[in-house]
Amino acid sequence: MAIGERIHYFRMLRGFTQKYLGKMLGFSDSQADVRIAQYEKGTRSPKEKYLNALAQILEVSPHALDVPDIDSNIGLMHTLFTLEDTRGLKIGEIDGELCLRLDKSTGMDYVELYDMLYQWFQQEQKLQSGEITKDQYDQWRYTYPKMEVEQATLHKKRNTTKNID
């Protein structure tokens, strides 16, 4: 999720208007809402000092606003928190093991994400059973969703051919 979407999300969560948030950042009355709108639309990115000030005003970590760096554990955690906010990702425990799950109450986002995760699960199961090699599994992952689209197109062509015969 882009930084502007995160600013918008937390601004709405706090019940702030764009003008109010802009004024809290120190922008003039005439520029306050314009500047926040630019940030939220992604036409302008806040400089580090404004990013830190936004985080303080919105009472969040700057990591919660910034585009996460998933190569760091903190960045990955904030990515997961974002997925909780936007996609219904939940953390739980099964048999003493931590697990992540999707919350069905998130509606269509749930269905689409579930389908994608299920495709991943199926490929991982094929790898575990020896049906595909690690190289094939990696090829699937690194070209996703291209491989899924190609497989669906091939399947559709096969069914069309069978119906013609």
Disulfide bonds with the S-S distance in Angstrom:
none
